[in-house]
Amino acid sequence: MKNKIMKKLLATALVAAMSVSMLTGCGKGSSDGMVTINVTRATFNLADADDAQVQKVEDAINEYIKDKINVRIELNDLGSGSYTEQANMALNAEEVNLLWTASWQSTIGTNDLVPNEAVYDLTDLIKDTTLYKSMDEGQWEASKYDGKIYFIPVYKDNVEGYDFMFRKAVADKYGWDVSKVKSLQDLEPMLKDAKAEGLKYPFLTQRTAMFYRWYIDSFDFFTADVTANWVCVDRDSNSVVNTIATPEYKEFCTLMAKWAEAGYISADDATKTTTDTTTQTQDWAISWWTDIPVNEEANSRYGQDVLMAPATNRWAHSTSALGSCYCVTKNSTEEQAKACIDFMGLLYTDKYLADLYTFGIEGEDFTYDANGHVNQTSEKYNHSMWESASATIVSPLANEPANKADLYKEFNGGANTSCAAGFRFDKSKVEAEFKACQAVFDEYGFALENGGVASKDIDAKLADYQKALDEAGYQKVLAEFQSQYDAWKK
């Protein structure tokens, strides 16, 4: 089913001869005094959004908030697989007022939106509001960009660390003791079992460039962009280094190549044909998970029981608070920006609204158990707390503890602080070269990190990768990184 926002964009294309000013119709004040804002977000738990159910949720939200704030919303859910492209189209067409984004998103990520002047500076508008008071000031400080508030963080696991994730059914069948897994190499006996089981994906990378995650204890990838993980800060030396030239990078790419040759990694990951819902199947054995205070959330997200084992430490760094957030788009008027702040303030403090926005219609999309915890039952509307609203207000899932909010506060306070925390790279002087290097990553780096290169060819492919980066202007980008970081340290 086509989503509402694409229908709008198609309609826009049909009237392309009309003036640009007419494209900003969404979000204008209506005759009844309400300010309508367009809210655009991704859906990760379903392959595609169901327009009819999204409309029901939109209607229910508007009915609930009409006597509380002077705001009406237009809700657009976009499938995560096409979210970047479709949301960027909507952003360019000025069809969005409140946009979900993240530091790890490409094209419309936090590191793209600010340099492209696509976001509204909320610094002055947000002071003394319900939204601002919904979180401690440390969250707002951590999410500032160039000293300004452009983004509204989702209060969740606002530090970064990773776990090994195992399907419990497979682990139980083969008697795996996951507590003994401390490194990637420790997985090999289990991967051998998974292959013998006939599973299509013994090790599922979720079509993600994985060096960024597994080696976070050694490096701060402060770009927060997997397509730019060719530069990082070495934690031991506190200096900017060329990731591709490190022994760790060669070690990892070689291991992934050998696993692919052994049948542990499917070519589907290297060719990006797995999807965000592959983890909901029984076709895999081991994958990765971003560590959170209540890892049991994965059971509901994937529709099956999983086990976790820590793979890395947890780190607070420049973009860890922006792993899921919202922004007000620059095309919004001040009236619309204030309406977005009012809506988010209510969303972050009103449990009924937070649950409605996250889980959908009670009785259709979810139910409450005797403890007031949530059972998600729908295949039409299904979101998670981490990409919706604050962990302090969204009801716990049925398999989550009642003190979930307290656990999140403790979790965020117990992380290591990166030596590069607070540093943000200004790529304006090397933007063309930076983008060219990202394209080189897509050609070389992604395959190297997902087992798409034969082990015998790793050295040659790494050399080709470095050469292509250098031809794209990498050395200029690296020098600019080093110069800015050295200046920041002083």
Buried (B, 14 or more C-beta within 10 A) or exposed (E): EEBBBBEBBEEBEEEEEEEEEEBBEBBEBEEEEBBBBBBBBBBBBBBBBBBEBBEBBBEBBBEBBEEEBBBBBBBBBBBBBBBBEBBBBBBBBBBBBBBBBBBBBBBBBBBBBBEEEBBBBBEEBBEEBBBBBBBEEEBBEBBBBEEEBBBBBBBBBBBBBBBBBBBBEBBEEBEBEBEEBEEBEEBBEBBBBBBEEEBBBBBBBBBBBBBBBBBBBBBBBBBBBBBBBBBBBBBEEEBBBBBBEBEBBBBBBBBBBBBBEBBBBBEBBBEEEBBBBBBBBEBBBBBBBBBBBBBBBBBBBBBBBBBBBBBBBBBBBBBBBBBBBBBBBBBBBEEBBBBBBBBBBBBBBBEEBBBBBBBBBBEBBBBBEEEEBBEBEBEBBBBBBBBBBBBBBBBBBBBBBEEBBEBBBEBBEEBBEBBBBBBBBEBEEBEEBBBBBBEBBEEBBBBBBBBBBEBEEBEEBBEBBBEBBBEBBBEBBBEBBBEBBEEEEE
